[in-house]
Amino acid sequence: MLERFIHTEFEFSVSNFPVTGIIGPRQVGKTTLAKNFAYQRPSVYLDLEKLSDINKLNDPELFFNSIADHTVILDEIQHKPELFPLIRSLVDEHRVPGRFIILGSASPELLKHSSKSLLKSL
């Protein structure tokens, strides 16, 4: 993997905060960075553009609680903004570094949802 400027900041964030988010345009390496980190600890990767992964979240609270000891990587989070309040609640209940990594496009809607929900728990 090409060493990226963000790599150090990403590692710091995942090691110190329960939720780390990376937003940006498609095809710039967000998913690759997160997946490479995932090899370092137990993790689950969900692509929220993939129906089989979306179906795993029919009961997202039950699913996330069943893998509470894993890092959950949610790619294309902008497709499921209703997850932000749940993530915030779960982080408040069980605050451990690297619990969630959220990836998505830099849409104004994504920024609005994340700032209203997740930043309140920091």
C-alpha angles and dihedrals in degrees: 000000000000109000107245130202090238094055095088093045091047093051090049093050095047091047094050110028132054094226126039120182130194118190129180145107123314121276098022098115105267094130094042091053092049094045092050089053090048091067089066096064141009107292145161122216120205123185105204091204090062116085095214091055093045089053090058086066097058084116101020096178092054091045095049092045091051089059099035091136092058133078107246115214112198111192120196090015090171087080092063107036089156087076093070097080091046092049089050091051094047091049090051089053097044112019110188128146116261096017095136134019113190123194129187151129120292093251119154088234093057092048091049094051095044095047093049095047114025103032090059089067096052 
